Amino acid sequence: MFVCSCFGVTEAQVRQHADDGACTPRQIASACKAGTDCGSCVRRIQAILGRGACPPRGLVGQGGSVLAGREEFDELGEAA
């Protein structure tokens, strides 16, 4: 089933991006452009992501990386 008609993004694709670490509609948009045109799919994306899709802020940093590519951000911090 299509979630985003503007870019032809399916529910399965949104779920895959979520499994890969996308926790917010903005991160889904960065991964596949869903929600960046007319915006009518943003609520559906939020529903797919659901509550608790990401660890609480207090737990971030205690385990492994939350988002794919976080190493890039770590390298930027070291370069500054």
Kinemage of the C-alpha trace (Angstrom):
@kinemage 1
@onewidth
@group {chain A} dominant
@subgroup {mainchain}
@vectorlist {calphas} color= white
{ca met a 1} P 0.000 0.000 0.000
{ca phe a 2} L 1.303 3.452 -0.886
{ca val a 3} L 1.916 5.850 1.972
{ca cys a 4} L 3.214 8.691 -0.186
{ca ser a 5} L 1.544 8.999 -3.570
{ca cys a 6} L 3.740 11.947 -4.576
{ca phe a 7} L 6.920 9.851 -4.524
{ca gly a 8} L 5.485 6.329 -4.723
{ca val a 9} L 6.725 5.296 -1.273
{ca thr a 10} L 5.104 2.201 0.184
{ca glu a 11} L 4.372 1.292 3.773
{ca ala a 12} L 6.965 -1.481 3.504
{ca gln a 13} L 9.615 1.061 2.484
{ca val a 14} L 8.745 3.333 5.421
{ca arg a 15} L 8.955 0.352 7.796
{ca gln a 16} L 12.334 -0.630 6.312
{ca his a 17} L 13.709 2.890 6.852
{ca ala a 18} L 12.367 2.746 10.415
{ca asp a 19} L 14.098 -0.605 10.945
{ca asp a 20} L 17.280 1.018 9.609
{ca gly a 21} L 17.074 3.704 12.307
{ca ala a 22} L 14.751 6.460 11.122
{ca cys a 23} L 12.666 7.504 14.132
{ca thr a 24} L 10.838 10.617 12.933
{ca pro a 25} L 8.904 11.696 9.850
{ca arg a 26} L 11.774 14.080 9.082
{ca gln a 27} L 14.264 11.204 9.071
{ca ile a 28} L 11.924 9.195 6.832
{ca ala a 29} L 11.754 12.214 4.511
{ca ser a 30} L 15.542 12.356 4.384
{ca ala a 31} L 15.681 8.683 3.485
{ca cys a 32} L 13.012 8.572 0.743
{ca lys a 33} L 11.396 12.030 0.299
{ca ala a 34} L 8.036 10.829 1.661
{ca gly a 35} L 6.187 13.749 3.236
{ca thr a 36} L 8.179 16.479 1.500
{ca asp a 37} L 5.729 17.440 -1.246
{ca cys a 38} L 2.045 17.826 -0.342
{ca gly a 39} L 2.483 16.561 3.248
{ca ser a 40} L -0.722 14.540 3.335
{ca cys a 41} L 1.185 11.372 4.266
{ca val a 42} L 2.982 12.758 7.333
{ca arg a 43} L 0.291 11.604 9.772
{ca arg a 44} L 0.350 8.118 8.247
{ca ile a 45} L 4.136 8.037 8.591
{ca gln a 46} L 3.784 9.083 12.239
{ca ala a 47} L 1.290 6.267 12.776
{ca ile a 48} L 3.630 3.726 11.183
{ca leu a 49} L 6.514 4.894 13.368
{ca gly a 50} L 4.301 4.829 16.455
{ca arg a 51} L 5.303 5.715 19.954
{ca gly a 52} L 8.430 4.173 21.339
{ca ala a 53} L 10.053 3.711 17.939
{ca cys a 54} L 13.254 5.234 19.312
{ca pro a 55} L 14.850 4.852 22.714
{ca pro a 56} L 14.182 7.633 25.242
{ca arg a 57} L 16.746 10.448 25.171
{ca gly a 58} L 18.254 9.272 28.439
{ca leu a 59} L 19.160 5.926 26.913
{ca val a 60} L 20.812 7.361 23.798
{ca gly a 61} L 24.562 7.056 24.157
{ca gln a 62} L 24.418 4.138 26.582
{ca gly a 63} L 24.352 1.555 23.828
{ca gly a 64} L 25.135 1.366 20.163
{ca ser a 65} L 24.362 3.975 17.600
{ca val a 66} L 20.696 4.894 17.220
{ca leu a 67} L 20.892 6.155 13.639
{ca ala a 68} L 22.724 4.688 10.707
{ca gly a 69} L 25.692 6.879 9.832
{ca arg a 70} L 26.114 8.331 13.308
{ca glu a 71} L 29.848 7.755 12.940
{ca glu a 72} L 29.897 10.673 10.495
{ca phe a 73} L 28.578 12.984 13.216
{ca asp a 74} L 31.124 11.685 15.697
{ca glu a 75} L 33.918 12.425 13.229
{ca leu a 76} L 32.605 15.965 12.720
{ca gly a 77} L 32.680 16.524 16.477
{ca glu a 78} L 36.278 15.377 16.709
{ca ala a 79} L 37.330 17.653 13.848
{ca ala a 80} L 35.900 20.761 15.549
